[in-house]
Amino acid sequence: MTETDSIRTDARAASITLGPVYLIAAIVIVIGFAFFNGIENLFKRWGEQQELSHGYFLPLIAAWIIWDRRKAVLASVDQPATIGLVGVLISATLLVLSEMTVTSLMIFEHLAMILLFGSLALALGGRNTFWLTLLPVAFLLFMVPPPYWVITQLSQQFQLWSSQLGVFMIERFGIPVFLSGNIIDLGDYQLQVAEACSGLRYLFPFLSLGFLAAYLYQAPLWQRVTVFLSTIPITIVMNSFRIALTGVLVQQYGVAHAEGIVHLFEGWVVFLLCLVLLFGVIAGLAWVSGNRDVFNLLALPEVEEKPAAKPWKQAAFTRHAVVSLVVLIIAGLFVHFGTSNILRVPDRVDLAALPGKFEGWKSEMQEVDKATLEVLGADDFVITNLTSPEGNLFNLYIAYLNAQRHGHSWHSPQQCIPGGGWQITDHKILPTETTDGKKFYFNRLIIENRGHTQLLYYWYDQRSRKIANEYIMKIMLIFDAVKLRRTDGAMIRIMTPLVRGESIEEADARLSGFMRQLEPKLPDHIPGAEVTATTIFDPDS
């Protein structure tokens, strides 16, 4: 920066009087008030979930990047842009809608807060300020916790990849191993690749670190993108290596001798090895580009100031700041005093009475231990083996929730099945009809485990909707939370084993027949949208 540029920057800084400073301080306080629930949820999720614990540091890193750019930002401030107020209004609207759903899909509130930061930069400091602060503001996206059900879906896929690659590595040591779902069978020992072993606890912090490394890496854009995207395969490979190492140690020395190494590799050792591999990717890309000194390529980039198209005007700043304050105060008051946190839960018959409706059938209720009950998280459930008068065997599982909130939802069968040692060999979504002719879709799965095969159907039944797709189910949940003030519903799963010599078509005919008998018996236990008799339920009480 030249002496003239420095003088201009100092003059620009001196022109910012206490009035704008007070307004900015007031905006910060009002943001804390309006987004208090979202900020509280951030700290809660960061503290409760190991894969998100890095979130505490991300705002500090974003602030550090802005501080490093402070001279360029102050020297580039231009005319406050009115379009930024549109972003402020959209952010406030998202905040209110997020609270109105009473499902606590806090991701909308978190995204609204990040949108607000960018919008305020545009509304108060102009387009140059917006562009110079866009990267650190966008970096805050990594601090946003995904919804619980998204983490569950990601965990399921990462468990599968880690299990398969881990078994491949174990086989390279000449150890006989068999993979059944997410269970690695070593003969005398069985290792279950559970959610904690999926690798997400490394992936989420490593993604943010990969983004930061790509930012510091002085190279063409395609190389920076490669550095960032490489964090995903690195995480999977290192997590699989940890699983494989565990399997080898268990095979050689037994579980007791391997536990110390297992715990050591569960945390910082694996993460450090991931960092080594990431640096190796950077070094490899640098070598391809003809650069031998990698460390000279890792540095904070020089950010040049942008000439202002129009001068900054305090009057426009004050006007936009006041409008932003008013919008945020109204949104905050509505959030804290204008939205109801009460959900309506219809009166219903307990699911324990359902098996008794199958006259002439034998019912064998399955006992569930306390740990399994905590995983299920259902407010009411039934798990039973049913035998028809013809001798056909079925398994029925229904889990009912009074409210879906704060991650209180069902575990997808697609995740639980591999965790039980079964492999999903076929998955389709098929149409069928209710007894009154209404069309709906259900999931049809064929699962296998060491020569045993079962046919499985499942769907979500909530407020007169029968839905197969879990993402559509969540979207409908938001609409019903606003319109009906209800988020209750059930997940229904039915299974039948294939007997020796039986075809899939025969099992389909049998299970479809059972589904037709079950469906008209459900309304007493799973109320539809038209039910009006309700009790009052406060999910935060």
matplotlib code that plots the C-alpha trace (Angstrom):
import matplotlib.pyplot as plt

x = [0.0, 1.4, 1.7, -1.2, -3.3, -2.5, -3.5, -6.8, -7.4, -6.7, -9.0, -11.7, -11.4, -11.4, -14.7, -16.5, -17.9, -19.4, -22.9, -22.3, -20.4, -23.4, -25.7, -23.5, -23.4, -27.2, -27.5, -25.2, -27.3, -30.5, -29.1, -28.2, -31.8, -33.6, -31.3, -30.9, -32.6, -30.4, -27.2, -28.1, -28.8, -25.4, -23.6, -25.8, -25.1, -21.3, -21.2, -23.3, -22.0, -18.3, -18.4, -19.5, -17.2, -14.9, -17.7, -16.5, -13.4, -15.0, -16.4, -12.9, -11.3, -13.8, -13.1, -9.4, -9.7, -11.8, -9.2, -6.5, -8.5, -9.4, -7.3, -8.6, -12.1, -11.9, -10.3, -12.9, -16.1, -18.5, -22.1, -24.5, -26.6, -30.4, -30.5, -28.9, -32.1, -33.9, -31.5, -32.1, -35.9, -35.4, -33.2, -35.8, -38.6, -36.6, -36.0, -39.7, -40.7, -38.1, -39.7, -43.2, -42.6, -42.1, -40.0, -36.8, -35.3, -32.7, -30.7, -33.0, -32.4, -28.6, -28.6, -30.7, -28.1, -25.3, -27.4, -28.0, -24.2, -23.7, -26.8, -25.7, -22.2, -24.0, -26.6, -24.1, -20.8, -21.7, -20.8, -17.1, -17.5, -19.8, -17.3, -14.3, -16.1, -17.9, -15.3, -15.1, -18.9, -19.3, -16.8, -19.4, -21.5, -19.2, -20.3, -24.0, -25.0, -26.9, -30.3, -30.1, -31.7, -29.1, -26.3, -28.1, -28.3, -24.6, -23.6, -25.3, -23.5, -20.1, -20.6, -21.1, -18.0, -15.8, -16.9, -16.3, -12.9, -11.9, -12.6, -10.6, -7.6, -8.0, -8.0, -4.6, -3.1, -4.3, -6.9, -10.2, -13.1, -16.7, -18.8, -22.4, -24.1, -22.0, -20.7, -17.1, -17.0, -13.5, -14.7, -14.2, -14.9, -17.4, -16.7, -19.7, -19.1, -21.5, -22.5, -19.5, -17.2, -18.7, -16.0, -18.2, -16.4, -13.4, -15.2, -17.0, -14.0, -11.7, -14.0, -13.7, -9.9, -9.7, -11.5, -9.1, -6.1, -7.5, -7.8, -4.2, -2.9, -1.6, -2.5, -5.0, -8.6, -8.8, -6.0, -7.7, -11.0, -9.0, -7.5, -10.9, -12.6, -9.8, -10.9, -13.7, -11.8, -9.0, -11.5, -13.0, -9.6, -8.2, -11.4, -11.3, -7.6, -8.6, -11.2, -8.8, -6.1, -8.6, -9.6, -6.0, -5.1, -8.2, -7.4, -3.8, -4.1, -7.7, -10.1, -8.5, -5.0, -6.5, -8.6, -5.8, -4.8, -8.4, -9.1, -5.8, -6.8, -10.4, -9.3, -6.4, -4.0, -6.4, -7.0, -3.3, -2.7, -5.6, -3.7, -0.5, -2.3, -3.9, -0.5, 0.7, -2.1, -0.9, 2.7, 1.7, -0.2, 2.7, 5.1, 2.9, 2.9, 6.7, 6.9, 9.3, 9.0, 5.5, 5.7, 6.0, 2.7, 0.8, 0.2, -2.6, -3.4, -2.9, -6.3, -6.3, -8.7, -11.4, -12.0, -15.4, -17.7, -19.6, -18.6, -19.8, -22.6, -23.3, -27.0, -27.6, -25.7, -27.9, -31.1, -30.2, -29.1, -32.3, -34.4, -32.4, -32.9, -36.6, -36.9, -34.8, -36.6, -40.0, -38.7, -37.2, -40.4, -42.4, -40.0, -40.0, -43.6, -45.6, -45.0, -46.6, -44.4, -47.4, -48.0, -51.3, -51.3, -54.5, -56.1, -55.4, -55.4, -52.1, -50.3, -50.2, -53.9, -53.2, -52.1, -55.4, -57.3, -56.0, -58.5, -57.3, -53.7, -50.9, -48.9, -45.6, -44.6, -40.9, -39.2, -36.9, -34.0, -33.5, -30.6, -32.7, -35.6, -33.3, -32.2, -35.8, -36.9, -40.6, -43.4, -45.3, -44.3, -45.2, -42.8, -44.4, -44.2, -47.5, -48.5, -51.6, -54.1, -52.4, -49.1, -47.4, -45.0, -44.7, -42.9, -44.6, -42.9, -44.6, -43.0, -45.2, -44.0, -46.0, -43.7, -40.7, -38.4, -34.7, -33.7, -36.6, -37.4, -37.2, -34.0, -34.3, -34.5, -31.9, -29.5, -30.6, -30.7, -26.9, -26.2, -28.0, -25.7, -28.1, -27.3, -29.8, -29.7, -32.6, -34.5, -37.4, -40.2, -43.5, -47.1, -50.1, -53.6, -55.4, -58.6, -60.5, -58.6, -56.1, -52.7, -49.5, -45.9, -43.8, -40.2, -39.7, -36.4, -34.9, -32.4, -30.0, -27.8, -25.7, -28.3, -31.4, -33.6, -36.4, -38.8, -39.4, -41.9, -41.8, -43.4, -44.2, -47.8, -48.4, -51.5, -53.3, -50.2, -48.4, -45.0, -42.0, -39.4, -37.9, -37.0, -40.6, -41.7, -39.6, -41.0, -44.6, -43.7, -42.9, -46.2, -48.2, -46.4, -47.4, -50.9, -52.0, -49.6, -48.9, -45.8, -47.0, -46.9, -45.6, -43.0, -44.4, -42.2, -43.5, -41.3, -41.7, -39.0, -38.6, -38.9, -36.8, -37.6, -40.0, -39.7, -39.7, -43.0, -44.7, -43.3, -44.5, -48.0, -48.0, -46.6, -48.9, -51.8, -50.7, -50.3, -53.9, -55.2, -53.1, -53.8, -57.5, -56.7, -54.3, -56.4, -57.3, -53.7, -52.3, -54.7, -55.2, -55.2, -59.0, -58.9, -59.8, -59.8, -56.4, -54.3, -51.8, -48.2, -45.2, -42.1, -39.8, -41.5]
y = [0.0, 3.4, 6.4, 8.1, 5.0, 4.9, 8.5, 7.8, 4.8, 6.8, 9.6, 7.1, 5.6, 9.0, 9.9, 7.1, 9.0, 7.6, 7.7, 4.8, 2.9, 3.2, 2.0, -1.0, -1.8, -1.6, -3.9, -6.5, -6.4, -6.8, -9.7, -11.4, -10.8, -11.9, -14.9, -16.0, -19.4, -20.1, -19.1, -21.1, -24.1, -23.7, -24.0, -26.9, -28.9, -28.1, -29.3, -32.4, -33.9, -34.7, -34.3, -30.6, -29.6, -27.7, -25.1, -23.1, -22.0, -21.2, -17.7, -16.8, -17.9, -15.9, -12.8, -13.4, -13.4, -10.1, -8.6, -9.4, -7.6, -4.7, -2.1, -3.1, -3.1, 0.3, 1.7, 0.3, 1.2, 2.7, 3.9, 1.7, -0.4, -0.5, -4.1, -5.2, -4.3, -6.9, -9.5, -8.2, -8.6, -12.2, -13.1, -11.8, -13.7, -17.0, -16.4, -16.1, -19.0, -21.2, -20.5, -20.9, -24.5, -25.6, -28.4, -26.7, -27.0, -24.6, -24.8, -22.2, -19.8, -20.4, -19.8, -16.7, -15.3, -15.8, -14.2, -11.3, -10.8, -10.6, -8.4, -5.9, -5.6, -4.7, -2.4, -0.5, -0.7, -1.1, -3.6, -3.5, -4.3, -7.1, -8.7, -8.3, -9.9, -12.6, -15.3, -15.1, -14.8, -17.9, -19.7, -19.5, -22.0, -24.7, -23.8, -24.6, -28.1, -30.2, -31.4, -34.6, -36.7, -35.5, -36.6, -39.9, -40.3, -39.3, -41.6, -44.5, -44.0, -43.4, -46.5, -48.6, -47.2, -47.5, -51.0, -52.1, -50.4, -51.6, -55.2, -54.8, -53.6, -56.4, -59.0, -57.5, -58.8, -62.3, -62.4, -64.2, -61.7, -61.6, -58.4, -58.6, -55.3, -53.0, -56.0, -57.2, -60.9, -62.1, -65.5, -65.3, -61.6, -59.3, -55.6, -53.4, -50.2, -48.1, -44.4, -43.3, -45.2, -43.6, -41.0, -38.0, -36.8, -36.3, -35.2, -32.1, -30.4, -31.6, -30.0, -26.6, -27.1, -28.1, -24.9, -22.9, -24.7, -24.0, -20.3, -20.2, -22.2, -19.8, -21.7, -21.8, -22.3, -25.9, -26.8, -25.1, -26.9, -30.2, -29.5, -28.9, -31.9, -34.2, -34.0, -36.4, -39.4, -38.7, -39.0, -42.2, -43.8, -42.9, -44.0, -47.3, -47.7, -47.2, -49.9, -52.2, -51.6, -52.4, -55.7, -56.7, -56.0, -57.8, -60.8, -60.9, -59.9, -60.0, -57.2, -56.3, -55.7, -53.7, -51.3, -48.9, -48.5, -48.2, -45.3, -43.7, -43.8, -42.6, -39.0, -36.7, -39.3, -40.0, -36.3, -35.6, -38.3, -36.7, -33.4, -35.1, -36.6, -33.2, -31.6, -34.4, -33.5, -29.8, -30.9, -33.1, -30.4, -28.0, -30.5, -30.9, -27.1, -27.0, -25.5, -27.2, -25.0, -25.8, -23.6, -20.5, -21.3, -21.4, -17.8, -15.3, -13.9, -10.2, -8.5, -5.3, -2.5, -1.7, 1.8, 3.1, 3.8, 6.3, 7.8, 6.4, 8.6, 8.6, 9.6, 6.5, 4.4, 5.7, 5.2, 1.6, 0.9, 2.2, 0.2, -2.9, -2.3, -1.9, -5.1, -7.2, -5.8, -6.7, -10.2, -10.7, -9.6, -12.0, -14.9, -14.4, -13.3, -13.9, -17.6, -20.4, -23.3, -25.5, -28.5, -30.3, -34.1, -36.0, -38.5, -42.0, -45.7, -47.2, -49.4, -52.3, -52.9, -53.3, -57.0, -57.9, -56.7, -59.6, -62.2, -65.8, -64.7, -65.5, -62.5, -62.8, -59.3, -58.7, -57.3, -54.3, -53.4, -49.9, -49.1, -50.0, -48.0, -44.9, -45.4, -45.9, -42.7, -43.5, -42.2, -45.3, -48.5, -52.1, -54.8, -58.2, -61.4, -62.3, -65.7, -66.0, -68.8, -70.2, -70.3, -67.4, -65.4, -61.6, -59.1, -55.8, -52.7, -49.3, -46.3, -43.3, -39.9, -37.1, -34.5, -34.4, -31.8, -31.3, -34.4, -36.5, -38.6, -42.1, -44.1, -45.0, -48.8, -48.3, -47.4, -49.9, -52.9, -52.9, -52.3, -55.6, -57.5, -57.6, -56.5, -54.6, -56.3, -54.5, -51.3, -49.9, -47.4, -48.9, -47.6, -49.2, -48.1, -47.8, -49.6, -46.5, -46.3, -43.6, -44.0, -44.0, -45.2, -47.5, -48.7, -52.3, -53.9, -57.3, -58.0, -61.0, -62.4, -65.6, -67.3, -66.0, -63.6, -61.4, -59.0, -55.7, -52.9, -49.5, -46.1, -43.0, -42.4, -38.9, -36.7, -38.5, -38.8, -42.1, -41.3, -43.4, -40.7, -39.4, -36.0, -35.4, -36.5, -33.7, -31.1, -32.1, -31.9, -28.2, -27.5, -29.4, -27.8, -24.3, -25.2, -27.8, -27.2, -30.9, -33.0, -36.3, -39.5, -43.0, -45.1, -48.5, -51.5, -55.0, -58.0, -61.6, -64.3, -66.2, -69.9, -72.5, -72.7, -69.7, -66.9, -63.2, -62.9, -65.3, -63.4, -60.1, -61.5, -62.6, -59.3, -57.2, -59.1, -58.5, -54.7, -54.6, -56.2, -53.9, -50.6, -50.2, -51.0, -48.1, -44.9, -45.5, -45.6, -43.1, -40.2, -38.4, -34.6, -34.3, -35.3, -32.3, -33.7, -32.9, -32.6, -29.8, -30.7, -28.4, -30.1, -28.0, -28.8]
z = [0.0, -1.0, 1.4, -0.5, 0.0, 3.7, 4.1, 2.3, 4.6, 7.7, 6.5, 5.7, 9.2, 10.9, 9.0, 10.9, 13.8, 17.0, 15.5, 13.2, 15.9, 18.3, 15.6, 14.8, 18.5, 18.7, 15.7, 17.3, 20.5, 18.6, 16.6, 19.8, 21.0, 17.8, 17.1, 20.8, 20.3, 17.2, 18.9, 22.0, 19.7, 18.1, 21.4, 22.4, 19.3, 19.4, 23.0, 22.5, 19.2, 18.8, 15.1, 15.6, 18.5, 16.1, 15.7, 18.6, 16.7, 13.3, 14.2, 15.6, 12.3, 10.3, 12.5, 12.0, 8.2, 8.4, 10.7, 8.3, 5.5, 7.7, 5.9, 2.5, 3.8, 5.4, 2.3, -0.1, 1.7, -0.8, -0.9, 1.2, -1.1, -0.7, -2.0, 1.2, 3.0, 1.0, 2.3, 5.9, 5.3, 3.9, 6.9, 9.3, 7.5, 7.6, 11.3, 12.0, 9.8, 11.5, 14.9, 13.6, 12.5, 16.1, 14.7, 15.6, 12.2, 13.4, 10.2, 8.7, 11.6, 11.4, 7.6, 8.1, 10.5, 8.0, 5.3, 7.7, 8.1, 4.4, 3.9, 6.5, 4.9, 1.7, 3.3, 5.5, 3.7, 0.1, -2.6, -2.0, 1.6, 0.7, -1.7, 0.6, 3.5, 1.5, 2.0, 5.8, 6.1, 3.8, 5.9, 8.8, 6.8, 8.2, 11.8, 10.9, 12.3, 9.7, 10.9, 12.9, 10.1, 7.6, 9.9, 10.2, 6.5, 6.0, 8.8, 7.2, 3.9, 5.6, 7.7, 4.5, 2.8, 5.9, 6.5, 2.9, 2.6, 6.1, 5.2, 2.0, 4.1, 6.6, 3.8, 2.6, 5.8, 4.9, 7.6, 6.7, 7.3, 6.4, 6.1, 7.1, 6.9, 9.1, 11.2, 10.4, 11.4, 12.2, 13.4, 17.1, 17.2, 15.6, 15.2, 14.6, 12.6, 14.5, 14.0, 16.1, 13.7, 10.5, 10.2, 10.5, 13.6, 11.3, 8.2, 9.5, 11.1, 8.3, 5.7, 7.3, 7.7, 4.0, 3.0, 5.1, 3.6, 0.1, 1.0, 2.2, -0.8, -3.4, -6.5, -9.4, -8.6, -9.8, -7.4, -4.5, -5.2, -5.4, -2.0, -0.5, -2.1, -1.2, 2.5, 1.8, 0.4, 3.0, 5.8, 4.5, 3.9, 7.3, 9.1, 7.2, 8.2, 11.8, 11.5, 9.7, 12.3, 15.0, 13.3, 12.8, 16.5, 17.7, 15.6, 16.8, 20.5, 21.4, 22.3, 25.7, 24.1, 21.2, 23.3, 24.1, 20.5, 19.4, 21.8, 20.7, 17.1, 17.7, 18.3, 17.5, 16.0, 13.1, 12.6, 12.6, 10.0, 7.9, 8.1, 6.9, 3.9, 3.2, 3.2, 0.9, -1.6, -1.5, -2.0, -4.9, -6.6, -6.1, -7.5, -10.6, -11.1, -10.8, -7.3, -4.9, -1.9, -0.6, 2.5, 0.4, -1.2, 2.2, 3.3, 3.8, 0.3, -0.3, -0.6, -2.6, -1.9, -4.4, -5.6, -4.6, -7.4, -5.2, -1.9, 1.4, 2.9, 6.6, 6.0, 3.9, 6.4, 9.2, 7.2, 6.4, 9.9, 11.4, 9.0, 9.8, 13.5, 13.2, 11.0, 13.5, 16.6, 15.1, 14.1, 17.6, 19.4, 17.2, 17.8, 21.6, 22.2, 19.1, 18.3, 20.1, 21.3, 22.0, 19.8, 19.5, 20.0, 19.2, 21.6, 20.5, 21.4, 22.6, 20.1, 22.6, 21.7, 18.0, 17.9, 19.6, 16.5, 14.5, 15.5, 15.3, 15.1, 17.6, 18.9, 20.6, 21.9, 21.9, 25.0, 24.5, 26.8, 28.1, 25.8, 22.7, 24.0, 24.2, 20.7, 19.4, 21.2, 20.6, 22.8, 22.0, 20.1, 19.4, 18.3, 17.9, 15.9, 14.4, 13.1, 10.9, 11.1, 7.9, 9.8, 8.0, 10.1, 10.2, 12.3, 13.0, 14.4, 14.8, 16.5, 17.3, 18.2, 19.9, 18.4, 16.2, 17.7, 18.7, 16.7, 18.3, 15.2, 13.9, 13.1, 9.5, 8.9, 6.1, 8.9, 11.6, 9.2, 8.4, 12.1, 12.8, 10.4, 7.5, 3.9, 1.8, -1.5, -3.2, -2.4, -4.3, -3.7, -4.9, -5.1, -3.5, -2.3, 1.0, 1.5, 0.4, -2.8, -2.0, -3.6, -1.5, -1.7, 0.5, 0.7, -0.3, 0.8, 0.4, 3.2, 3.6, 6.3, 5.7, 3.6, 5.4, 3.4, 4.5, 2.7, 4.4, 3.8, 5.7, 5.4, 7.4, 8.5, 9.8, 9.8, 6.9, 4.8, 4.0, 2.7, 1.6, 1.0, 4.3, 2.8, 1.6, 5.0, 6.6, 4.1, 4.9, 8.6, 8.3, 6.5, 9.1, 12.0, 10.8, 9.6, 12.1, 15.0, 14.9, 14.2, 15.5, 13.4, 13.1, 11.3, 10.3, 9.4, 8.5, 7.6, 6.6, 6.2, 2.9, 3.6, 1.7, -1.9, -1.8, -4.5, -3.8, -5.7, -3.2, -0.3, -1.8, -2.2, 1.4, 2.8, 0.6, 2.0, 5.5, 4.7, 3.4, 6.7, 8.8, 7.2, 8.2, 11.8, 12.1, 12.4, 16.0, 16.9, 14.3, 14.0, 10.7, 10.0, 10.5, 14.2, 16.4, 20.0, 21.3, 24.4, 24.8, 24.6, 25.3, 23.8, 25.9, 29.2]

ax = plt.figure().add_subplot(projection="3d")
ax.plot(x, y, z, "-o")
ax.set_aspect("equal")
plt.show()
